Amino acid sequence: MLSYRHSFHAGNFADVLKHTVATSIINYMLKKDKPLCYLDTHSGCGAYSLQSTEALKTKEFNNGIVQLWGRDELPAPVASYLEQVIEFNAQSKLEFYPGSPSIARQMLREMDRLFLFELHPNEFTNMRENFSGDRQIKMANSDGLQGLVANMPPKERRGFILIDPSYEVKTEYQEVVDTLIQAHKRFATGTYALWYPVVNRHTIDQMERELLQSGIRNIQLFELGIEADSAEKGMTSSGMIVINPPWTLQKEMQESLPFLAQTLGQNGEGFYRIETLVAE
């Protein structure tokens, strides 16, 4: 279908969760003085103007990054994520929002590599312009799920893989689970983070069951909701399922998610989940 454009949703509450988790994972992995491979299966264009027609049409950023901008006394993981957004703006005013590839690029070192996949032709064109001339980045206008499996294991033998589909097509929920299982067979020590939207809770329950039955160990789940589940309202919560998470991640999310649920929740209905789906 290829109609999804993240510019309508940049900086929303789901981005806050996704990028808080991603920043925490990268920070931990950078503590080791060894090369790291970052792979993003659905990169988008990598950078978004919050003054664009698309962003202003929905203004989803108002219940996301705007609620954190300029605040003091944030939980440390949230503050670390916010630092990346501040650095991307390079000024005191919030005008731009970094996509996952931009956050990763800001944080990674000269020894690290990035693989960015994007199937949408216009988004890929914009991404290529945003990262033009960067020799540490390899970009492909192709299916990121196929690209993930084909590039495992990375030569570095250390990797953070972000899987962030739009879920425009219902079969994507099954495809991401199947891809995760295939990739894990090739690279069992990699850290994989799968983002998901909660539009239909039964679909997410099914994803969780299939991962529980996959034989993969060491799986944690982190979810942030701003309202109770509602099929009529669309996405009211989203989550990250992380395979081989840093040992510090659960504690960091225990600091962060209660704050985010209270700060971003609507009408006192904010909530969060922190669960170990499968132990090590």
N, C-alpha and C positions, 0 to 999 in steps of 0.2 A: 504493500500500500504506500509506504514511504511518504506519508503526509505529516508525520509528527515533526514539530519544530520546538526545540527546548527553549527557544527565545521567549515563548509565551509563559514559561514556568520558572525561568531562572531566578534563583535566590529564594525560592519558596521553602516551606517547612521541610519538605522532603529533601531538598538540597542541603539544608542545614544538618539534618541527620546524616545523610550520605557523606558529606564532606568532613563532618566532625569525626566520624568513624575512620574515613580514609586518612585524614591528617594524623590521627593517633597511630594508625598502623605504619604509615611511612616514617613518622618520627621514631618509632621503636626500631624499625628495620635499618635506619640510618646509623644506629649506634654501633653497628658492626662495620669495621673498615674493610668491607669486601663489596665488589660490584653488585648492583641490584638491577633486575629487569622489571619494568612496569609495563603492563599490557592493559589497554582499555578497549573493550570490545565494541562499545557504542559511544564514540568520543564526542559526537556533535561537532560544533565548530570551535569549541574550546574557550570562547570568550563572548560575553553578552553585554550589550548596553541596556541599562535599566531605563533609558530614555527612549528606547525604540518603540515603534508603533505596536509591536507584538507585546512587549513587556507592559506597556501602559494600558493595553486593552484589558488585561486580566489583573494587573497589579498584585499578583500573588506574592511578590517580594515584600509587600507591606506586612504580611503575617509570617515572615521568615527573617531574612537578614536585617531588615530595617529594625526589627525588635531588639537586635543585639548591638547594632551600630552605636558606638559612643557610650556603651554601658561599662561600668566598672564592676569589679568583684564577680567576674564570671568564673565558673568552674574552669580549672586549668586546661582541660581538653578543648572546651569551647573557646577559650581565649586563644589557644594555639591556632585553631581553625580561623578565628576572626583575624588574627595577624596575617594570614595568607590573603584574605580579602582586602585588608588595608594595604598590604604591599602591592597587590594588583592594581589598586586605584592610584597609588603613588601620590595621594593627596588626602586632605581631610574630609572631602566630600564623597559620598557614596554615589558613583555614577555607573560603575561597571561591576559585573559579577564574573568571576573566573569559573570556567567549567573544570571538570575533574582533570583533564590533561594539563591545564594551566597551573593548577595547584601542585600537581605532581612535578611539573617542570621547574617551578620555583623552588621546590624542596630538594630535588635530586642533585647529585654531584656530577662532576665531569666524568667520572668512571662509570656512571649508570647509563642505561639505555631505556628508550620508550618506544613501544609499538602502539600506534593509534589506528584503529579501524573505524570507518564510517561509510555506510552504504548509501545514504542520501546524497545525491550528486551535488546539490547546492551547499549542503552543510560541509561536504568534503572540500569543495572549492574554497570555502571560507576558512576552513581549518588549515588548508595548505598555505593560504596567504598569511594566517596568523603565526604559523611556525616555519615560514619560509627560511631556508638557509641554515636551519638547526641540524647539525650533523648527528646529534645524539638521538634524533627522532626519526623513526621509519613510519611513514603513513601509507595506508592502503584504502582505496575506494572499493571495499569488498565486505563480504559477510564476516563480521567479527567473531561469531561463534565458530565458524569453520577455521578462521585464522588463528583462534586460540588453540584449538587442538593441533593444528599443523605446526605451531611454534613451540610446542611443549616437548621436552623440557628446554628451557633457555640455557644458553652456554654458561651463564653465570651460576646456575644451580641455586639461585636465590631469586624469588619472584613474587610480586604482588599483582594479582589479576583482578581487575574491576569489571564486573559484568552488570551492565546497566541498560537493558532494553527498554523500549517504549511500551512494549506489550500491546501494540496496536492489534495484533492478531492473537487470538486466544491460544493458538498452538504454541506460542512462544513460552508459555509457562512450562510446558512439557519439554520443549527444546532446550531451555536453559538447564534443567535438571539433567537431561541426557548428556549435554555437553560437559557439564561439571563432572559427571562420572567418568566420561572419556578422558578429559584433561587430567583428572586426578590419577587415573591409571598410568598416565605417562609421566606425571610430575607430582608425586604424592606428598612432597614436602613444601610445595608452594602455598602461599596464603591467598585464598580466593574470597572475594567479597561480592555477594549477589544482592543487588538492590531489587526490591519488589514493592508495588503499590497495593494497598488493600482497597479494592473496589468490590470484590466478592470474596468474603471470608472463607467460603468453602474451597475456593481455588487455592488459597494460601495454605489451608489445612492439608490439602492434597499434596502440595509441594513439600511440606514438612514431612508428611508420612513417607514420601518416596525417598527423601534424603535419609530419613531414619532407617529405611530398609536397604539402603545402598551399600552398606558395609563400610562407608567412610567414617573415620573416627574424628573426634575433636571438632565439633560443630557448635557454634554459639549463635544466638539470635538476638538482635536488638531492634526494637520497634518503637516508633513514636507516633502517637495519634493526637489530633487536635479536636476531634469530636468522636462520638460513638459511631460504630460502623453504620453506614447508610447507603444502600444501593442507589437511592434517589439523588444523593449529594455527590456521588462519585468518590474520588480518593479522599478519605478522611484520615488515613494513616498510611505509613510506609515503613519498611524495615530493611535491615541488612542481615543476611545470613553469612557468617564468616567461617570458613574452614581453615584450620591451623592458625587461629588468631594469636597475636602476642599474648603472653601470660598476663600482661598488665591491662589488656583491653577491657575485660569485664569490670574491673575495679574502676577504670576511667569512665565507663558508661554508667556505672552506679552513681558517680559524682555528677554526670552530665544530664542524663535523661530525666530525672525528676525536675531539674531546673527548667529544661526545655519544654517539658509537658506543662508546667505551670505557666511559663512565659508565653508560649505559643498557643496553648489550648484556648478553645472558644467556649465561653459561657461556663467555665469551670469543668469542662468535659475532657480536658487533656489527660492522656494516659500514656503509659509506656510498658514495654515487656523486656525483660532481660532473662534469657533462658539458656541453659546448656542443653542443646538437643541431643548431642552424643558426646560422652566424655572421651578423654584421650585413651 
